[in-house]
Amino acid sequence: MAIRRKQVFVGRIIATTSLERIEILDEATLGVGVSGTIDFIDLAAASMEEVCQKYPSFKDTQYTRLKPLQFLFPGLIDSHFHAPQWPNLAIGMEGDLKEWLEKLTDPTEVSYSDNKKANRVYSEMVQKQLELGTTTCAYNSTIHYEATNILADMCKKHGQRAIVGKSCIELNSTSENWETSAAKSLEDEKKSIEYIQKIDPDGKLISPCVQPRGGPYCSPALMAGLGAMSHSASERPIHVQGHMCETTNDIALMKSVHPGFDNYSEMYKHYGLMHEKSVLAHCIHLSDRDIEILKETKAGVAHNPNSNTCLRDGECPVRKLLRAGVKVGLGTDCSAGYSTSILDAMRQASNVSRHLAIHNEDDSLVLGFGEIVYLATLGNARVLSLDDKIGSLQPGKQFDALMIDVGLNDSINVSGWESNSLALVKKWVFLGDDRSIRAVFVNGKLVAGKEQS
């Protein structure tokens, strides 16, 4: 294993993001320690000589001077991704959610009883997601604990930060894509959690989660067991990933399986599945009480604008959620969403918010540029309860970052805007693709990108 060296980057740095603004440092020096932690960001030390004088421990270091049209950007984060559906991208958008599940998704997911297929698909997928700049991903798997463990293995092997859990399905599925009992589902979920904790005991890269597919698919006994499992850790709860209020039919089915609950969030909360490490996908058809519970429990929302548009599910009320103080991030929702790039998710989030503004004749519903960048970075980190580690480039956080070049012969035209840093970032977000991503770092380690050696 190669010995890791300290690293110094000098140039334009997109340091932190918030809902209000993007902080851009036009000329700064960033130092990364051997552990992958950002040790300092200095606005004065612009040369290696000055760095060595101010930071003697950085004398033996790898030095990178960014080009005029390059910048460092926080690693992109995806808070909702169905790993087994990766081969189905761009297929099946003709139907609604029910048709898509029955004709395409269930038959595909059940096929991951084949571990060879899981190895092949997940290895290709994780590498491609890193190339697209996704340094952290919250993955949904299948009902198979062996395939789920393989997914965790591939994330660890290729260096992607991830949250991984076995999907739990007992009811209302098709193509035999279900488990035989609540007890069996819980037993296999526990196997995956224990396996992930074994391969990464400190959670440096991979974290486990419990994963009810949603209210219609899990019996009360299974929901209760998963809730108890999410609180089985000695300290903070284990992550939860689930779907919530995706369609009106989804809500009606939840109520039929779990009678007595007027709101989806009340059902999850009753079973102990709503807390600071819960990630609820979609959250389109929310009641006011749902929003109150999301806020009270500190659960997060994964907004999936591409898939919600393709399946015509509806439009997540992002502005309303943000105003209520609910954590919101972005997911690609492969494969109901046809793109697994978070750049696309940012663009789609902007467009969906504009459609909401048109329908409601309320321009305040439009998400600004800084807001969509926030949702893809620090917002997503907060949704995943990882904002103490990632989401922005700040001292003390892990160096999960992208080195972007907007001066290449690709789809980005910066003519006339070369000296405007914010314009360069906007050009990349709306026009860029993986060709612009020269290097991808996770925990300070180069894991992908066109500059990868």
C-alpha positions in Angstrom: 0.0 0.0 0.0 1.4 3.4 -1.0 2.2 5.8 1.8 -0.1 8.7 1.8 1.4 12.2 1.8 0.1 15.5 2.9 -1.4 17.6 0.1 -1.5 21.3 -0.6 -3.8 23.0 -3.2 -3.5 26.6 -4.2 -6.1 28.5 -6.2 -9.9 29.0 -6.4 -11.8 27.2 -3.7 -15.6 26.9 -3.3 -15.2 26.6 0.4 -18.6 26.5 2.1 -22.2 26.6 1.1 -25.4 27.7 2.9 -28.9 28.5 1.8 -28.0 32.2 1.6 -24.8 32.2 -0.3 -21.8 30.3 -1.8 -18.5 31.3 -0.3 -15.9 31.5 -3.0 -12.2 32.0 -2.2 -10.6 33.3 -5.4 -7.0 32.6 -4.1 -6.5 30.4 -1.1 -4.3 27.5 0.1 -5.8 24.4 1.4 -3.8 21.7 3.3 -4.9 18.1 3.7 -3.3 15.9 6.3 -2.3 12.2 5.8 -5.6 11.2 7.5 -7.6 13.0 4.8 -8.7 15.8 7.1 -8.5 19.4 6.0 -5.9 21.0 8.3 -6.1 24.6 7.1 -7.4 27.1 4.6 -5.1 30.1 4.3 -5.8 33.2 2.4 -2.3 34.6 2.7 0.1 31.7 2.0 0.1 31.5 -1.8 3.4 29.8 -2.4 4.9 26.5 -1.2 7.7 28.5 0.5 5.1 30.4 2.5 3.2 27.3 3.4 6.4 25.6 4.7 7.2 28.7 6.8 3.7 28.8 8.4 3.1 25.1 8.5 6.4 23.3 9.1 4.8 19.9 9.1 3.8 20.4 5.5 7.4 20.5 4.1 7.2 17.0 2.6 3.9 17.4 0.7 2.2 16.9 -2.7 1.7 20.4 -4.1 -1.0 21.3 -6.7 -1.4 24.7 -8.2 -4.8 25.0 -9.8 -5.0 26.4 -13.3 -6.9 29.7 -13.9 -10.1 28.0 -14.9 -10.0 25.2 -12.3 -11.5 25.2 -8.8 -12.0 22.9 -5.9 -15.7 22.0 -5.1 -17.2 20.0 -2.2 -17.9 16.4 -3.2 -21.4 15.8 -4.5 -23.7 13.8 -2.3 -26.7 11.6 -3.4 -29.3 11.0 -0.7 -31.4 8.4 -2.6 -30.2 5.9 -5.1 -31.5 2.4 -5.9 -28.3 0.5 -6.7 -29.9 -2.7 -8.3 -31.9 -0.6 -10.8 -28.7 0.9 -12.4 -29.0 -1.3 -15.5 -32.6 0.1 -16.1 -31.6 3.7 -16.5 -33.7 5.5 -19.2 -36.1 2.5 -19.5 -39.7 2.4 -18.3 -40.6 6.1 -18.1 -43.9 5.5 -20.1 -45.9 4.3 -17.1 -46.7 5.6 -13.6 -45.1 4.4 -10.3 -47.2 1.2 -10.1 -46.6 0.1 -13.7 -42.9 0.9 -13.3 -42.6 -1.2 -10.2 -44.5 -4.2 -11.5 -43.2 -4.4 -15.1 -39.6 -3.3 -14.6 -38.3 -2.9 -11.0 -39.6 -5.9 -9.2 -38.4 -8.4 -11.9 -35.0 -6.7 -11.9 -34.5 -6.5 -8.2 -35.4 -10.1 -7.6 -32.6 -11.2 -10.0 -30.0 -10.1 -7.5 -30.2 -13.5 -5.8 -27.4 -14.0 -8.4 -24.3 -12.8 -6.5 -22.2 -12.8 -9.7 -24.6 -10.2 -11.2 -24.4 -8.2 -8.0 -20.6 -8.2 -8.2 -20.6 -7.1 -11.9 -23.3 -4.4 -11.6 -22.2 -2.9 -8.4 -18.5 -2.7 -9.3 -19.3 -0.9 -12.5 -21.9 1.4 -10.9 -19.8 2.6 -7.9 -16.9 3.4 -10.2 -19.1 5.3 -12.6 -20.8 7.3 -9.7 -17.3 8.3 -8.5 -16.4 9.5 -12.0 -19.6 11.6 -11.9 -18.4 13.2 -8.7 -20.7 11.5 -6.2 -18.3 11.1 -3.3 -21.1 9.9 -0.9 -24.3 8.0 -1.7 -27.2 6.6 0.3 -27.9 3.3 -1.5 -31.1 1.2 -1.5 -30.3 -2.4 -2.1 -32.6 -5.5 -2.6 -34.1 -8.1 -0.2 -30.8 -10.2 -0.5 -28.4 -9.7 2.3 -25.5 -11.3 0.3 -26.0 -8.8 -2.6 -26.3 -6.0 -0.1 -23.0 -7.0 1.4 -21.4 -7.1 -2.0 -22.6 -3.5 -2.6 -20.9 -2.4 0.7 -17.7 -4.3 -0.4 -17.6 -2.4 -3.7 -18.1 1.0 -2.1 -15.2 0.2 0.3 -13.0 -1.2 -2.5 -13.4 1.8 -4.8 -13.4 4.4 -2.0 -16.9 5.8 -2.1 -18.5 6.9 1.1 -21.9 5.3 1.4 -24.9 4.3 3.5 -26.1 0.8 2.6 -29.0 -1.3 3.8 -30.9 -4.4 2.8 -34.4 -3.5 1.4 -37.3 -5.0 3.5 -40.3 -6.1 1.5 -43.0 -8.4 2.9 -46.3 -7.3 1.2 -47.8 -5.9 -2.0 -44.9 -6.6 -4.3 -44.7 -8.7 -7.5 -42.5 -11.1 -9.4 -41.7 -12.9 -6.0 -39.8 -9.8 -4.9 -40.7 -10.3 -1.3 -39.5 -12.0 1.9 -41.3 -14.9 3.4 -41.9 -13.4 6.9 -41.1 -10.4 9.1 -38.8 -12.6 11.1 -36.8 -13.6 8.0 -36.5 -10.0 6.8 -35.3 -8.8 10.2 -32.8 -11.7 10.4 -31.3 -10.8 7.0 -31.3 -7.1 7.8 -29.3 -7.8 10.9 -26.8 -9.9 8.9 -26.1 -6.9 6.6 -25.8 -4.4 9.5 -23.3 -6.7 11.3 -21.3 -7.3 8.1 -21.0 -3.6 7.3 -19.9 -2.9 10.9 -17.4 -5.7 10.6 -15.7 -4.4 7.4 -15.7 -0.8 8.5 -16.0 -0.8 12.3 -15.2 2.9 12.7 -17.6 3.9 9.9 -14.9 5.8 8.1 -16.6 5.1 4.7 -19.5 2.7 5.0 -22.5 3.0 7.4 -25.3 0.5 7.7 -29.0 1.4 7.7 -32.4 -0.3 8.1 -34.5 0.0 5.1 -38.3 -0.5 5.0 -39.3 0.0 1.4 -42.4 1.9 2.6 -45.6 1.6 4.4 -47.4 -0.6 1.9 -44.6 -3.2 1.8 -43.9 -3.9 5.5 -46.3 -5.4 8.1 -46.6 -3.8 11.6 -44.4 -6.5 13.0 -41.7 -5.8 10.4 -41.9 -2.0 11.0 -41.7 -2.5 14.7 -38.7 -4.7 14.4 -36.9 -2.3 12.1 -37.6 0.6 14.4 -36.1 -1.4 17.4 -33.1 -2.3 15.2 -32.4 1.3 14.3 -32.1 2.1 18.1 -30.0 -0.9 18.9 -26.7 1.0 18.7 -25.1 2.1 22.0 -24.8 5.7 20.9 -26.7 7.4 18.0 -29.4 5.5 16.1 -28.6 3.5 13.0 -29.6 5.2 9.7 -33.1 4.6 8.3 -33.9 4.9 4.6 -37.5 4.8 3.5 -40.1 6.2 1.0 -42.8 8.5 2.2 -45.8 10.2 0.5 -44.6 9.5 -3.0 -48.1 9.2 -4.5 -51.6 9.5 -3.2 -52.0 5.7 -3.9 -48.9 5.1 -1.8 -50.5 6.9 1.2 -53.8 5.0 0.8 -52.0 1.6 0.7 -50.0 2.6 3.8 -53.3 3.3 5.7 -54.7 -0.1 4.6 -51.6 -1.9 6.0 -51.3 0.3 9.1 -54.8 1.3 10.1 -55.2 4.0 12.6 -52.7 6.5 11.2 -53.9 9.6 9.5 -50.5 10.6 8.3 -47.5 8.7 6.9 -45.0 10.2 9.3 -47.1 9.2 12.3 -46.8 5.6 11.2 -43.0 5.8 10.9 -42.8 7.7 14.2 -44.9 5.1 16.0 -42.5 2.4 15.0 -39.4 4.4 16.0 -38.3 5.1 12.5 -38.3 8.9 12.6 -35.2 10.4 14.0 -32.1 12.5 13.2 -30.7 9.7 11.0 -33.8 9.0 9.0 -33.9 9.8 5.3 -37.3 9.9 3.7 -37.5 9.9 -0.1 -39.9 12.0 -2.2 -42.2 13.5 0.5 -44.5 15.1 -2.2 -48.0 14.7 -0.9 -47.3 15.8 2.7 -49.9 17.0 5.3 -49.1 19.8 7.6 -48.7 17.2 10.4 -46.1 15.3 8.3 -44.0 18.5 8.0 -44.3 19.1 11.8 -43.1 15.6 12.5 -40.2 15.9 10.1 -39.2 19.0 11.9 -39.7 17.6 15.4 -37.8 14.4 14.8 -35.0 16.0 12.8 -35.6 13.5 10.0 -34.4 14.5 6.5 -36.0 14.6 3.0 -34.4 13.3 -0.2 -35.9 15.4 -3.0 -35.9 13.5 -6.3 -37.0 15.9 -9.0 -36.0 13.8 -12.0 -37.8 10.7 -11.0 -40.9 12.5 -9.7 -41.2 14.2 -13.0 -40.6 11.1 -15.1 -43.2 9.1 -13.2 -45.5 12.1 -12.8 -45.7 11.6 -9.1 -45.9 15.3 -8.3 -43.6 18.1 -7.0 -41.9 18.1 -3.6 -42.7 21.4 -1.8 -39.0 22.2 -1.1 -39.5 25.9 -0.3 -42.3 25.0 2.2 -40.0 22.4 3.9 -37.1 24.7 4.1 -39.2 27.5 5.6 -40.4 25.0 8.2 -36.9 24.1 9.1 -36.9 20.6 7.7 -33.6 19.2 6.4 -33.7 18.7 2.6 -31.2 17.3 0.1 -31.2 15.9 -3.4 -31.3 12.3 -4.8 -31.1 10.9 -8.3 -33.5 8.0 -7.5 -32.0 5.6 -10.1 -33.7 4.3 -12.2 -37.0 6.1 -12.0 -34.8 9.1 -12.6 -32.9 8.7 -15.9 -29.7 10.4 -14.8 -27.4 9.4 -11.8 -25.6 12.7 -11.9 -26.2 15.1 -9.0 -25.5 17.9 -11.5 -28.7 16.8 -13.2 -30.5 16.7 -9.9 -29.5 20.3 -9.2 -30.8 21.4 -12.7 -34.0 19.4 -12.3 -34.6 20.8 -8.8 -34.3 24.3 -10.2 -36.8 23.5 -12.9 -39.3 21.8 -10.6 -39.3 24.8 -8.3 -40.0 27.1 -11.3 -43.0 24.9 -12.3 -44.3 25.2 -8.7 -43.9 29.0 -9.0 -45.8 29.0 -12.3 -48.6 26.8 -10.9 -49.0 28.8 -7.7 -48.2 32.2 -9.2 -45.6 32.6 -6.5 -42.0 33.5 -7.5 -40.8 32.9 -3.9 -41.0 29.2 -4.6 -38.1 29.3 -7.1 -34.9 27.9 -5.7 -31.9 30.1 -6.2 -28.5 29.0 -7.5 -26.9 28.9 -4.1 -29.8 26.9 -2.7 -29.5 24.1 -5.3 -25.8 23.9 -4.7 -26.5 23.7 -0.9 -29.0 20.9 -1.4 -26.4 18.9 -3.3 -23.6 19.4 -0.8 -24.1 20.6 2.8 -27.9 20.1 2.7 -27.4 16.5 1.7 -24.7 16.0 4.4 -27.2 17.3 7.0 -29.9 15.0 5.7 -27.5 12.1 6.1 -26.3 13.4 9.5 -22.8 13.6 8.1 -22.4 17.3 8.2 -19.7 17.1 10.9 -17.5 15.3 8.4 -18.4 16.4 4.9 -20.5 18.7 2.8 -18.2 21.7 2.7 -14.5 22.4 2.5 -13.6 23.6 6.0 -10.8 22.8 8.4 -11.6 19.7 10.5 -13.8 18.1 7.8 -12.7 15.3 5.6 -11.4 16.3 2.2 -14.2 14.9 0.0 -13.7 17.2 -3.0 -13.7 17.6 -6.8 -11.2 19.4 -8.9 -13.2 21.0 -11.7 -11.8 22.4 -14.9 -14.1 24.6 -17.0 -11.4 25.5 -19.6 -11.6 22.3 -21.6 -12.9 21.6 -25.1 -16.2 20.2 -24.0 -19.8 21.4 -23.5 -18.8 24.5 -21.3 -18.3 27.9 -22.9 -16.7 30.4 -20.5 -15.8 33.0 -23.1 -16.1 36.5 -21.6 -16.6 35.1 -18.1 -13.1 33.9 -17.3 -12.5 36.2 -14.4 -16.0 35.8 -12.8 -15.7 32.9 -10.2 -19.4 32.6 -9.6 -20.1 32.5 -13.3 -17.6 29.7 -13.7 -19.4 27.6 -11.0 -22.7 28.3 -12.7 -21.4 27.3 -16.1 -20.2 24.0 -14.6 -23.4 23.2 -12.7 -25.7 23.8 -15.7 -23.4 22.8 -18.6 -20.8 20.5 -17.2 -20.5 16.7 -17.1 -17.8 14.1 -16.0 -15.3 15.6 -18.5 -15.0 18.6 -16.3 -14.2 16.5 -13.2 -10.4 16.1 -13.3 -10.0 14.6 -9.8 -12.3 13.1 -7.2 -11.1 12.8 -3.6 -12.7 10.9 -0.7 -11.1 11.1 2.7 -8.2 12.9 0.9 -7.6 9.9 -1.4 -7.7 10.3 -5.2 -10.4 7.7 -6.2 -11.5 8.9 -9.7 -11.4 11.6 -12.3 -9.5 12.2 -15.5 -6.3 13.1 -13.6 -6.3 9.8 -11.8 -3.0 8.0 -12.1 
